[in-house]
Amino acid sequence: MPTQASVRQFSRQRSVARKLALQALYRWQINECPWQDLVQEFAAAEDMPRADREYFRELVEAISHSHASLDAQLCAWIDRPPAQLDPIEHAILLIGLYELASRPEVPYRVAINEAVALTKRFGATDGHKYVNAVLDRAARELRSGEH
């Protein structure tokens, strides 16, 4: 059974992976490139030694492959076309939605809380309220048994 310290360490590594994925996906929205280039570029990031590298890679790869379908899903819960979203909030919503839809072992509250924390740190002043509302609506539908 994992210790409390190992669970906290794992959680911190995942949080750093999400932060780096946000930065990579933001860059990808501004200047699209193959996901492999992003993984290689961010391999040397200052925070990478503290990140869950595999989770970072999974987020970048999966979201770059499925961004069109994730955006189509997002349309059900947002008030504007995805292309009109702030790039930071868009990247955060993609990460949160990916976790809600494809990572059932990540509790929906963790996915939402991590997204809100990233938005508070990197997004617009009240962007975290928007991200929270969108992902909460998504979780009600995608994780109805858990919500």
LOMINU-106766 format. One line per field, with one value per residue: x, y, z of N, C-alpha, C in turn; residue number from 1; residue in one letter. Coordinates in nm, 3 decimals. Layout:
BEGIN
n_x	[X  ...]
n_y	[Y  ...]
n_z	[Z  ...]
ca_x	[X  ...]
ca_y	[Y  ...]
ca_z	[Z  ...]
c_x	[X  ...]
c_y	[Y  ...]
c_z	[Z  ...]
pos	[NUM  ...]
code	[a  ...]
end
This chain:
BEGIN
n_x	[0.085  0.059  0.240  0.141  0.313  0.427  0.204  0.146  0.379  0.353  0.120  0.214  0.401  0.232  0.089  0.289  0.343  0.102  0.115  0.339  0.239  0.032  0.182  0.316  0.099  -0.015  0.190  0.178  -0.071  -0.020  0.190  0.170  0.293  0.446  0.354  0.564  0.780  0.719  0.735  1.005  1.116  1.027  1.148  1.382  1.297  1.298  1.141  1.096  1.242  1.097  0.854  0.594  0.699  0.599  0.324  0.305  0.390  0.185  -0.041  0.022  0.055  -0.194  -0.385  -0.305  -0.357  -0.632  -0.757  -0.954  -1.185  -1.211  -1.254  -1.500  -1.659  -1.633  -1.785  -2.043  -2.054  -1.954  -1.972  -1.901  -1.729  -1.458  -1.221  -1.230  -1.168  -0.952  -0.611  -0.469  -0.672  -0.811  -0.625  -0.608  -0.872  -0.882  -0.700  -0.829  -1.076  -0.986  -0.884  -1.121  -1.272  -1.108  -0.943  -1.038  -0.941  -0.850  -0.989  -1.290  -1.302  -1.035  -0.936  -1.081  -1.006  -0.727  -0.724  -0.848  -0.661  -0.437  -0.543  -0.585  -0.322  -0.203  -0.393  -0.647  -0.779  -1.042  -1.069  -1.057  -1.308  -1.471  -1.348  -1.387  -1.671  -1.728  -1.591  -1.718  -1.978  -1.918  -1.822  -2.052  -2.192  -2.008  -1.911  -2.128  -2.200  -2.013  -2.027]
n_y	[-0.118  0.221  0.486  0.785  0.993  0.909  0.917  1.191  1.285  1.167  1.298  1.564  1.537  1.478  1.719  1.899  1.790  1.848  2.128  2.171  2.051  2.225  2.454  2.354  2.292  2.542  2.669  2.510  2.579  2.839  2.808  2.565  2.231  1.904  1.674  1.532  1.703  1.894  1.743  1.679  1.938  2.031  1.854  1.946  2.134  2.340  2.250  1.983  1.762  1.731  1.642  1.410  1.247  1.066  1.105  1.371  1.342  1.174  1.343  1.556  1.417  1.275  1.483  1.645  1.471  1.431  1.677  1.799  1.642  1.674  1.951  1.956  1.825  2.008  2.219  2.173  2.271  2.526  2.884  2.995  2.960  2.722  2.827  3.092  3.107  3.208  3.128  3.009  2.932  2.766  2.558  2.459  2.376  2.172  1.988  1.931  1.830  1.609  1.452  1.407  1.265  1.052  0.947  0.774  0.702  0.930  1.129  1.321  1.560  1.616  1.657  1.890  2.069  2.086  2.205  2.450  2.558  2.587  2.776  2.994  3.053  3.101  3.205  3.444  3.708  3.639  3.396  3.143  3.095  3.058  2.829  2.646  2.632  2.532  2.282  2.160  2.131  1.955  1.736  1.656  1.537  1.354  1.208  1.112  0.914  0.949  1.209]
n_z	[0.000  -0.090  0.067  0.248  0.193  -0.050  -0.215  -0.212  -0.337  -0.591  -0.672  -0.682  -0.888  -1.102  -1.111  -1.190  -1.439  -1.569  -1.570  -1.736  -1.967  -2.022  -2.091  -2.316  -2.486  -2.516  -2.658  -2.885  -2.987  -3.069  -3.248  -3.444  -3.442  -3.480  -3.221  -3.112  -3.136  -2.944  -2.709  -2.713  -2.707  -2.456  -2.289  -2.181  -2.005  -1.714  -1.498  -1.559  -1.435  -1.199  -1.278  -1.381  -1.629  -1.821  -1.802  -1.882  -2.148  -2.243  -2.214  -2.395  -2.639  -2.669  -2.659  -2.871  -3.082  -3.057  -3.050  -3.213  -3.175  -2.900  -2.890  -3.023  -2.834  -2.624  -2.719  -2.637  -2.383  -2.365  -2.432  -2.672  -2.988  -2.980  -3.094  -3.028  -2.766  -2.498  -2.542  -2.325  -2.143  -2.317  -2.363  -2.101  -2.060  -2.251  -2.139  -1.894  -1.988  -2.136  -1.925  -1.779  -1.968  -2.054  -1.855  -1.620  -1.368  -1.255  -1.026  -1.073  -0.935  -0.883  -1.144  -1.211  -1.002  -1.044  -1.296  -1.240  -1.060  -1.231  -1.405  -1.235  -1.185  -1.440  -1.616  -1.726  -1.514  -1.396  -1.514  -1.403  -1.294  -1.515  -1.632  -1.425  -1.421  -1.681  -1.682  -1.469  -1.568  -1.776  -1.630  -1.494  -1.697  -1.819  -1.606  -1.455  -1.270  -1.075  -1.000]
ca_x	[0.000  0.143  0.239  0.085  0.419  0.443  0.085  0.166  0.484  0.290  0.028  0.295  0.458  0.122  0.060  0.395  0.321  -0.009  0.165  0.423  0.151  -0.034  0.277  0.340  -0.021  -0.025  0.286  0.127  -0.181  0.038  0.275  0.146  0.404  0.421  0.359  0.697  0.867  0.688  0.791  1.150  1.146  1.002  1.230  1.486  1.235  1.351  1.056  1.077  1.286  0.996  0.728  0.567  0.731  0.508  0.193  0.323  0.392  0.050  -0.130  0.056  0.026  -0.337  -0.461  -0.274  -0.426  -0.778  -0.805  -1.077  -1.299  -1.224  -1.319  -1.640  -1.724  -1.635  -1.892  -2.167  -2.047  -1.900  -2.061  -1.842  -1.647  -1.328  -1.117  -1.240  -1.123  -0.815  -0.530  -0.436  -0.793  -0.841  -0.534  -0.648  -0.997  -0.849  -0.639  -0.934  -1.172  -0.919  -0.881  -1.257  -1.321  -1.020  -0.865  -1.134  -0.875  -0.832  -1.121  -1.333  -1.267  -0.892  -0.923  -1.133  -0.922  -0.599  -0.750  -0.874  -0.533  -0.357  -0.602  -0.554  -0.179  -0.161  -0.501  -0.700  -0.818  -1.154  -1.077  -1.077  -1.452  -1.520  -1.295  -1.457  -1.810  -1.729  -1.552  -1.823  -2.086  -1.866  -1.814  -2.190  -2.232  -1.911  -1.888  -2.254  -2.200  -1.916  -2.058]
ca_y	[0.000  0.341  0.574  0.917  1.074  0.870  0.966  1.336  1.301  1.131  1.407  1.680  1.507  1.494  1.863  1.959  1.742  1.926  2.264  2.166  2.022  2.353  2.538  2.294  2.305  2.683  2.691  2.437  2.659  2.958  2.766  2.421  2.146  1.767  1.658  1.483  1.821  1.955  1.657  1.697  2.075  2.048  1.760  2.023  2.238  2.345  2.171  1.844  1.660  1.715  1.606  1.275  1.261  0.984  1.169  1.488  1.293  1.126  1.459  1.627  1.331  1.246  1.605  1.689  1.380  1.434  1.811  1.829  1.579  1.740  2.080  1.929  1.799  2.134  2.306  2.149  2.332  2.662  2.984  3.051  2.859  2.701  2.914  3.224  3.099  3.247  3.006  2.945  2.866  2.659  2.447  2.403  2.303  2.048  1.896  1.889  1.745  1.482  1.372  1.365  1.169  0.939  0.900  0.754  0.687  1.065  1.173  1.441  1.679  1.642  1.717  2.027  2.149  2.111  2.301  2.580  2.606  2.633  2.899  3.101  3.086  3.144  3.258  3.579  3.734  3.555  3.279  3.019  3.075  3.002  2.693  2.565  2.610  2.445  2.145  2.105  2.085  1.837  1.625  1.610  1.450  1.248  1.131  1.125  0.821  0.995  1.348]
ca_z	[0.000  -0.096  0.184  0.224  0.131  -0.191  -0.285  -0.230  -0.438  -0.719  -0.702  -0.722  -1.020  -1.199  -1.121  -1.271  -1.576  -1.625  -1.594  -1.855  -2.080  -2.052  -2.163  -2.449  -2.567  -2.548  -2.767  -3.001  -3.044  -3.130  -3.359  -3.450  -3.481  -3.434  -3.075  -3.074  -3.121  -2.815  -2.605  -2.716  -2.664  -2.313  -2.212  -2.113  -1.920  -1.577  -1.407  -1.603  -1.339  -1.093  -1.343  -1.428  -1.772  -1.902  -1.804  -1.969  -2.287  -2.275  -2.232  -2.518  -2.754  -2.681  -2.688  -3.008  -3.174  -3.045  -3.018  -3.287  -3.107  -2.769  -2.915  -3.054  -2.705  -2.549  -2.772  -2.561  -2.249  -2.369  -2.488  -2.792  -3.056  -2.914  -3.151  -2.966  -2.626  -2.466  -2.562  -2.197  -2.095  -2.410  -2.332  -1.971  -2.081  -2.322  -2.043  -1.801  -2.059  -2.164  -1.802  -1.747  -2.066  -2.085  -1.740  -1.511  -1.239  -1.202  -0.978  -1.144  -0.855  -0.904  -1.277  -1.206  -0.913  -1.110  -1.404  -1.177  -1.007  -1.344  -1.458  -1.140  -1.197  -1.573  -1.697  -1.702  -1.376  -1.351  -1.601  -1.325  -1.275  -1.640  -1.644  -1.325  -1.464  -1.799  -1.646  -1.382  -1.658  -1.846  -1.534  -1.467  -1.807  -1.844  -1.483  -1.381  -1.158  -0.977  -0.965]
c_x	[0.090  0.130  0.179  0.188  0.435  0.322  0.099  0.271  0.430  0.199  0.104  0.355  0.354  0.089  0.163  0.380  0.208  0.037  0.249  0.340  0.075  0.059  0.303  0.219  -0.049  0.066  0.237  0.013  -0.127  0.118  0.268  0.267  0.369  0.437  0.497  0.795  0.844  0.750  0.942  1.189  1.132  1.080  1.337  1.429  1.286  1.272  1.047  1.130  1.185  0.862  0.717  0.581  0.634  0.370  0.197  0.315  0.253  -0.044  -0.104  0.019  -0.125  -0.416  -0.429  -0.344  -0.577  -0.835  -0.935  -1.198  -1.319  -1.292  -1.467  -1.719  -1.739  -1.751  -2.023  -2.169  -1.992  -1.994  -2.007  -1.765  -1.512  -1.218  -1.118  -1.200  -0.982  -0.728  -0.492  -0.557  -0.832  -0.755  -0.573  -0.777  -0.973  -0.789  -0.747  -1.034  -1.111  -0.919  -1.020  -1.305  -1.238  -0.940  -0.958  -1.070  -0.844  -0.970  -1.160  -1.297  -1.120  -0.873  -0.968  -1.044  -0.787  -0.616  -0.772  -0.743  -0.442  -0.410  -0.576  -0.410  -0.144  -0.268  -0.539  -0.755  -0.930  -1.171  -1.104  -1.226  -1.513  -1.477  -1.367  -1.599  -1.816  -1.697  -1.652  -1.939  -2.042  -1.865  -1.953  -2.236  -2.139  -1.890  -2.013  -2.259  -2.109  -1.953  -2.170]
c_y	[0.125  0.426  0.709  1.007  1.038  0.916  1.116  1.362  1.273  1.245  1.531  1.659  1.523  1.642  1.933  1.915  1.820  2.068  2.267  2.136  2.148  2.441  2.485  2.313  2.452  2.714  2.628  2.514  2.781  2.922  2.614  2.346  2.004  1.756  1.612  1.600  1.888  1.874  1.675  1.836  2.090  1.948  1.832  2.132  2.226  2.257  2.023  1.741  1.634  1.667  1.455  1.283  1.185  1.048  1.295  1.445  1.247  1.243  1.528  1.544  1.314  1.371  1.656  1.601  1.400  1.572  1.846  1.767  1.638  1.876  2.060  1.900  1.928  2.223  2.288  2.228  2.475  2.755  3.050  2.940  2.843  2.793  3.053  3.224  3.155  3.120  2.934  2.867  2.751  2.536  2.379  2.324  2.171  1.944  1.842  1.796  1.610  1.394  1.323  1.253  1.041  0.883  0.880  0.736  0.823  1.112  1.306  1.567  1.715  1.710  1.863  2.115  2.183  2.215  2.441  2.639  2.658  2.764  3.016  3.147  3.151  3.215  3.400  3.587  3.643  3.430  3.150  2.991  3.010  2.856  2.600  2.532  2.514  2.301  2.081  2.054  1.957  1.716  1.570  1.513  1.330  1.156  1.133  1.030  0.864  1.132  1.356]
c_z	[0.000  0.030  0.146  0.154  -0.016  -0.274  -0.311  -0.338  -0.577  -0.765  -0.749  -0.861  -1.130  -1.219  -1.209  -1.417  -1.643  -1.659  -1.721  -1.980  -2.121  -2.134  -2.304  -2.540  -2.604  -2.667  -2.895  -3.068  -3.119  -3.255  -3.369  -3.505  -3.438  -3.282  -3.029  -3.054  -2.986  -2.701  -2.598  -2.664  -2.513  -2.226  -2.131  -2.022  -1.777  -1.480  -1.443  -1.504  -1.226  -1.147  -1.366  -1.581  -1.861  -1.912  -1.892  -2.115  -2.329  -2.302  -2.366  -2.640  -2.774  -2.720  -2.829  -3.111  -3.173  -3.021  -3.092  -3.218  -2.967  -2.785  -2.947  -2.926  -2.626  -2.591  -2.696  -2.430  -2.249  -2.447  -2.615  -2.863  -2.986  -2.966  -3.089  -2.818  -2.614  -2.478  -2.432  -2.146  -2.186  -2.380  -2.200  -1.984  -2.155  -2.227  -1.949  -1.868  -2.093  -2.039  -1.766  -1.840  -2.076  -1.969  -1.618  -1.373  -1.175  -1.156  -1.044  -1.066  -0.870  -1.039  -1.276  -1.121  -0.976  -1.221  -1.347  -1.124  -1.119  -1.400  -1.366  -1.157  -1.330  -1.655  -1.663  -1.561  -1.326  -1.438  -1.528  -1.303  -1.398  -1.655  -1.546  -1.372  -1.583  -1.761  -1.551  -1.467  -1.731  -1.753  -1.502  -1.575  -1.822  -1.723  -1.395  -1.260  -1.044  -0.921  -0.862]
pos	[1  2  3  4  5  6  7  8  9  10  11  12  13  14  15  16  17  18  19  20  21  22  23  24  25  26  27  28  29  30  31  32  33  34  35  36  37  38  39  40  41  42  43  44  45  46  47  48  49  50  51  52  53  54  55  56  57  58  59  60  61  62  63  64  65  66  67  68  69  70  71  72  73  74  75  76  77  78  79  80  81  82  83  84  85  86  87  88  89  90  91  92  93  94  95  96  97  98  99  100  101  102  103  104  105  106  107  108  109  110  111  112  113  114  115  116  117  118  119  120  121  122  123  124  125  126  127  128  129  130  131  132  133  134  135  136  137  138  139  140  141  142  143  144  145  146  147]
code	[m  p  t  q  a  s  v  r  q  f  s  r  q  r  s  v  a  r  k  l  a  l  q  a  l  y  r  w  q  i  n  e  c  p  w  q  d  l  v  q  e  f  a  a  a  e  d  m  p  r  a  d  r  e  y  f  r  e  l  v  e  a  i  s  h  s  h  a  s  l  d  a  q  l  c  a  w  i  d  r  p  p  a  q  l  d  p  i  e  h  a  i  l  l  i  g  l  y  e  l  a  s  r  p  e  v  p  y  r  v  a  i  n  e  a  v  a  l  t  k  r  f  g  a  t  d  g  h  k  y  v  n  a  v  l  d  r  a  a  r  e  l  r  s  g  e  h]
end
